[in-house]
Amino acid sequence: MNTTKSQTFVKGAVALALAGMISKILGVVYVVPLQNMIGSYGMGLYQIAYNLYIIALYLALAGFPLALSKAIAERTVENDYDGAEQIFKLSMRLMLATGVTAFVILFFGAPWLAALAGESQATLAIRALAFAILVVPILAAYRGYLQGYQNMAPSGMSQVIEQFVRVAVILTGTYLVLKLGYDVSYGAATATFGGMVGAVASLLMVMYFVAKMRRGFQNRRTGRTSPDSWPMLRKLIAYAIPISLGTLVLPIAQLVDTYTVINLLKWIGVAQKEATESFGILTNDGYRLIQLPVTVATAIGTSLLPAITEAVSSKNETLMKERIDISFRLISLTILPATAVLFVLAEPIDMMLFRHTDGANVMRIVSFMGILMSFEILTTYMLQGIGYMYLPVRNMLIGTGSKFALNLALIPVLGIEGAAVSASLAYLFSSWLNIRSVFKLTGVRLKLGMMLTRPLAASIVMGFMLWGSHRVLLGLFEDVIESARLLATVELMIILPLGGIFYGILTLVMGSITRRELSFIPKIGPKLNRLIERYPWLMRQ
């Protein structure tokens, strides 16, 4: 077992996960004042634009940033730094071209795309968001370069900067636009334009780090480049197409909702405004919150793809299996307690963030989707890392097809909750197919106690603790605090830190993580190990 390489991988995954969590928390927090300013209808307009933008962005990226990280990882194993540099420059030119093309399609096609979604008022928001697609592909290429060398910290920091600037522009701009007397559609458009400003700020940061790294590699480069870039381009495309299709499945699944939910609700007699508001609740109260824990899966997967590629390229099967094992366990340790929190505390969370509990049931349903989505994302990166590029794409397309069919069957019967149920069932299909493929193709045999049973038991026990604390605090403060939103906020400020500490202690006592693995966690791990040395009973040996 290579301790140094395992530690590097875990630290990189933790760095990206923390940055992703901070970004997603900001992404959830800003929605509260934004929703207060533009309402559920405005959030519906915002989400229609955002879902279309995500599709256009993934088409523009075409999987090249992740393909770049995989290709660079292969080159560095062979000490071919000239080849890595040439691949990076080639990717940059491609990203510039695809970004401009996607911008033209999204900007000038906005009226037609908005009408197709059943809400023509979303046109302005779509056009405002289109400008971000000129910047983000270039930004993604720079991040792919950093991740190819498994230098995850700068990439993570740039995510946080991007989100900070974006949130500041969204809230300030939307407030000013509404203050000047413009209607909600202009407010939603101003909010979407914040994406471009945030991307520019992030791009400036990663450009600095990449320039510094490239200067550091100058003495390792010989200056020899291949006169024929076609073989490199062909290999990059061979990686990029399946990666692109894999990352495109999630936005396509969201697009299925964009073009079925509002139209199906109107078909069963729901008015236009109420149908758009329901779509806003599904995407805002449900899907947006579940992205917070799922960010951990994306961060681990982003670190895992070049890490597994490196292990496969160096023919180190032991290292490959070790990284797969660690990744599964990291996901279980984080997504299971997050699901318990969202399921048990759905009503106070909904009240604190959105001033209503209309989305509580949706939140409970999609909390299970978070588990399945996380395993699907993680296993997609695993399969593509070991060279099976198209297999997870097939599995995810099966899930997306079932999502469409289930929407048609369940939304007319269950309303907006039917869309949430269909999403969870669709991810159940695709994640099961992926997990089965990973076990079959890699020969990995996981210890269920470490990976699933113990984290699940700790999460269930924590869930009961959260529920009991919620009932006690509700009884204590219900007659003292008149504002339902303030009451929910006070409850969560007390319960969530206690729940986190309680789960951490349970995890150690049940032996879900070893002391050696604990030491891999930056900053916190060594301190916890010193605490365990003083109190050995804290960890099951």
N, C-alpha and C positions, 0 to 999 in steps of 0.2 A: 504494500500500500504506500503510495507516494504522498507523504504528509504535506510537503511544501506545495505540490500541485493541487491537492485537495483544498488546502487552506486558501490558495489563490482563487480557486473557483468559488468557494463559499463566500469569501470576502467580496468578490466581484458581484455575486448574486445578491448579497446583503446590501451592498452599496446601491445597486440599481433598484432593489426592492424598497429601500428607505426613500430614495428619491421619488420613486413612483408613488409610494404611499403619501408623501408630502404633497406631491402634485395632485393626486386624486382627492386628498382632504381639502385642498384649496379649491378644487373643482366642485366639490360638494358644498363647501361653505359659501362660495360666491353665488351659488344658485339660490340660496335663501333670500338675500336682498334683491337679486335679480327677479326672482319669482314674485316677490312683494311688489316690485315696480311694474312688471309687465303682465303679471297674472298667468293663470294656466293656459289661456288662449295664446298669449305671447310666447310662452314656453313651447307650446305646440308648433308655432311658426319657427322658432329657433331650432327645434329638434328636427323638423322637416329639412331645413337647410343643412344642418350638421350631418344628418344621415347621408344626404346626397354628396356632401363634401368628402366624407370618409370614403365613399365608393370611388369618387374621382381621384382622391389622394392615393388610394391603393393601386389604382390603375396607373397613375403617374409614377409611383415608386416601382411598380412592377416587380417587387421582391428584390430589387438590386441592392439595397443597403445590407440586408441579411446575407444575400448571396456574396456580397463584397466581404463581409466578415468571415464567411466560410472559406472563400478563396484565399484571403490573406492568411488565415490560420494555416491552410495547407502550404502556402509559400514559405512561411516562417519556419515550419518544421524542417524544410529543405534549405533554410538560410538563404532563400532567394529574395532578398530585399529589393532588388531591381524589378523583379516581376511584380511584387506587391505594390510598388510605386506606380508601375505602368497600369495595373488593374484599377488603382484608385483614380488616376487621371481619366481613364476611359469611362469609369462610372460617373464621374462628375459631368462629363459632356452629355452622357445619356440622360442624367437627371435634369439637366437644364432644358433639354429638348422636350422631354415628356411633361415637365412642369408647365411650360408655355402652352403646349397642346391641350392639356387638361384645363388650364385656365380659360382658354378660348371657348372650349365646349361648354364649360359650366357657366361662364358669364353670359354668353349669347344664347344659350339654351335654357336659361333660368325660367322664362315665362312658361315654356312648354312643360318643364319638369315640375314646376309648382302646380300647374293645372292638372297634371297627371296624378299628383298626390291628393287632389281634391281640395286644394286650398291655394287660390291664386295670390292671396296676400303674402305668401312666402317668397315671392319673386325677389324683392329687395334684399331680404336676408341672404338668399342664395348668392346673389351678385356680390354682396359685401364680403362674404366668406371666400369667394373665388380668388381674391387677391393673395390669400395665404398660400395657395397652391403654387405660387411662383417661387416661394422661399423654402417651404418645408422639404421638397425633394433634395435640394442642395444640403440642407441641414441634416437630413437623414443619411446622406452619403458620408458626411464628416463623422457622424456617429458610428456608421458601419466601419469606418477606418479604425476608430478607437477600439471598438469592440472586437475587431479582428485580431488586435494585439492584446486582447483581454484586459484593456485599460478602461474599466467601467466607471470609475469615479467621475472623470470630466463629463462623460455622457450623462451620468445621473445629475450632476450639478446643473448642467444646461437645461434639463427638464424642469428643475425647480425654478430657475430664472425665467424660463419661458412662461411657466404658469403664473408666477408672481406678476410679471409685466402684463400678461393677458388679462388677469383678474382685475388689476388696477384700471386698465383701459376700459374693460367691459362695464364695471360699476360706475366709474366717473363719467364715461361717455354716455351711457344709457340715462343716467340721472340728468345730465345737461340737456340731452335731446328731448326728454319728456318735459323738463322744466320750461323749455322754449315753446312748448305747445304742440309738438309733433305727436302723431298717434302711435299706438303700440307696434305697428309694423316697422316704423322707423327705429323704435327702441330695440326690437329684435335684431334689426340689421346692424345697428351700432354694436350690439353685443357680439355678433358674429365677426365683425371687422377686427375685434380685439385679437383674434387668432393670428392675423398677419403681423401685428406689432410685436406680440410675444415671440413669434418665430424669428423675427429679425434680431431681437435681443439675444436669443439663444444661439443663433448662427454666429454672431460676433464672438461669443465665448468659445465655441468649439473650434472656430478658425484659429484662435490663439493657441489652444492646446495642440491641435494637429500640426500647426507650423512648428511648434517647439519639438514635437516628436520627430518630425521629418528632418529637422536639423540634427537631432541626435543620431539618426540612422545614416547620416551622410558618409561616415567612415566605414559603414558596412556595405555600402553600395559601390559597385564597380563602374557604373556609368553605362553598362551594356544593356541595351533594350532590344526587344525583338522587333525587327523591321516590319513584320507581319503581325498586326494586332488581332487578326481574325480568329486564330485559335483561342486566344484569351477571351475575346468577345463571345465566341461560341460556347466556351465553358461557363462563362458568367451567365449567359442566357439559359443554358441547360440547368443551372442552379436557380436562376431567378424566376423562371416560369412556374415551377411547382411551388416555390416559396410564396410567390405572388398569389397564386390560386388559393393556397392554404390560408394566407392572411386575409384574403378577400372574402372568404366564406362568412366570417362574422358580420362584416358590413352588409353582405347580401342578405343574411338572415334578418338584420335590422331593416333592410330595405323591403323585405317581405312584409314586415309590420307596417312600414310607411305606406305601402300601397294596398294593404288589405284591411288594416284595423279601422281607419276612419270610414272607408267605403262600406265595409261590412256592417259597422254600427249604424251608418245612415240607412243601409238596406233594411235593417230590422226596425227602423222608425226613430232612431235617435237624431235629434236636430244637429245641424252643422256645427254650431258653437260647442255643444255638449260633447259631440264626437271628438272634436279637436282637443278639448280639455281632457277627455279620457285618455287620448293618445299621449298628451303631456304628462298625465299621472303615471302611465305605464313606463314611459321612457325616463321620466325625471325621478319619481319616487321609487321606482323599481330598478330599472336597468342601470341608471347612473350610480346608485348606491352600491349595487353588486359589483361594479367595476373597481371599487376600492380594494376588496380582498383579492380580486382576480388579477390586479396589478402585480401581486407577488408572483403569480404563475408566469406572467409575461416577462418579468424581470429575470426569474430563474431560467426560463426558456431562452431568453436572449443571451444569457451567459453560457447556457448549456450547449447551444448550437456550435459555436467555435471550439468549445472545450471538448465535446465529443468528436468533432472533426479532427482535432489535434490527436486525440487518443487513437482514433481509427487510422489516421495517416501514419502514425508511428507504430502501428500494429500492437498497441498496448491494450489488450482485451480486459485485463484486470482493472485498469484505470477507467475504461469506458463503463464497466459494470458498477464500479464504485460511484462514479458520478451520477449514473442513473438512479442508484439506490438512495443516495443523499438527496437528490432532487425530489423523488417521491415523498421522502420523509419530511422535507422542508414544506412541501405543499400541504401535507396532512396536518402538520403542526400549526399551520397558519389559517387555512381555509375552514377547517372544521369549527374552531371556536368563533370565527367571524360569522359563520352561518348560524350558530347558536345565538349570538348577539342579535342579529337581524330578525331571527324568527321570534325570539322571546320579547324583544323590546321594540317591535315594529311600531306600535301605537305611539309611545313617547318619542321615538326618533322622528316619525312622520310629523307629529305635532310640533316638535322643536324646530325642525327644518322648514316645514311648509305650511304651518298654521292650520292643518287639518289632519284628519285620520282617514281620508278617503282612499289613500294608497296603501294602508296597512296590510290588507289581505294580499294585495299584489306583491308587496315587499316580502311577506312570509313565503309565498309560492316561489318567487325568483331567488330566495336565499338558497334553496336546494339547487337551483340552476347554477349558482356560483361554484359549488363543489364540482359539478360535472363539467362546466366550462373550463375550470382550472386544470383538471386532468386532461381534457381534450387538447388545450393549448400546449401543456407540458409534453405530452406524448407526441404531438405533431413535431415539435422541435427534436425530440429524441429520434423519431423515425427518419427525419430528413438529415439529422446529423450522422446517422450510420449509413446513409446513402439511399434510402427508400423514399425518394422525393415525392412520388405521386400517390403513394398508398394512403397517407392521411388526408390528402385532398379528396380522394374517392369517398373515404369514410365521412368527411364533413359535408360533402355534397349530398350524401344519403340523409344526413341529419337535416340539412336545409330543405330538401324536398319534403321530408316528413313534417317540417315546421309549416310549410305552405298548406299541406293537406290538413293538418291539425287545426290551423287557423280557420280554414273554411268550415271545418266540422264543429269547432268548439266556441268560436266567438258568437255565432247566432244563438247559442244555447246559454253560455255563461257570461256573455258580454266581455268587458275588458279583461276580466280574470281568466277567460278562456285563452287569450293571447299569452298570458303568463304561464298557464299550464302547458300549452303547446310548446313553448320555448324550453321548458324543463324537460319534457319528454323527448324533444328532438336532440338535446344535448346528451340525454341518457343513451340514445342509440349510437351516436357518433363517438362518444367517449369510450363506451364499452368496446366498440370495434378497434379503436386505437390502442387501448390497453392490452387487449388480447394479442394484437400484432406485435407490440413491444416485447411481451413475454415470450412469444413464439420465436421471434427473429434474433433476440439477443441472448436468450437462455438465462436471463436474470430471474432469480428466485428470491422474492422479497420476504422478509420476516414480518408476517402480518401483525404480530404483537407490537413491534416497533413502529411500523408504518401506519397501521389503521386502528387496531383494537385499543391500544392505550390512549392515543390522541382522541379517539371517538369517546371513550369512557370519560376522559377528563373534560371534554366539551359538554357531554350530557350532564355531568355533575355540576359544571359551571352554569349550565343553562338553568338548572333548578335553583341554584344560588341566586342568579339574576332575577328569576321570576319571584322568588321569595322576597328579595330586597325591594323589588318594584312594588309589591303589594304592601309591604311594611311602610315604605316611604310615602306611598300614595295615601295610606291611612293617616300618617302623621301630618302631612302638609296640605291635604286636600282642602281643609277648612281654613287654613292659614293663608295660602297663596291663591288669590282669586283668578289670576291669569293662567289659563290652561297651558299656554306656551312656556311661561316662566316656570310653572310647576314641572313640566317635562324636562326643561333644561336643568333645573336643580337636581332632579332625580338622576339624570344621566351623568352629570358631573360627579356625583357621588358613586353611582353604581359601576360605571365603566372602569375607572381606575382600580376599584376593589376587585372587580371581575378579572381584570388583567393580571393582577398580583396573585389572585386565587388560582387562576389557570396555570400561571408560571410555576407555582409551588406544586400543584398537582402533577404537572409534566415531569418535574424533577423527581418527586416522590415515586411516581409510577415507572420511572426509568425509560421515558420515551426518547431520551437523548443521553449520549455518553459524555463523560468528562472531557475526553479527547476532542469530540465534536464541539463541545461547548467552547473550547479554547479557540476554535476557528472564528467565532463571532467577534468582530472588531470591538474594542473598548470594553464591552460588557462582559464577554466570555471569561477573560482572566479574573475579573473581580468576583464573578459568581463562583469560579473554581476555588478561590481563596476562602469564600464564605462556606463552601461545602467542606473544605479541609477542617474548618472549625466546627461545623455541625454536619457530620457524615450522614446522619439520619435523613437529611434533606433529599438525598438522591439514592434511588434504588440501584444497588450494584449488580 
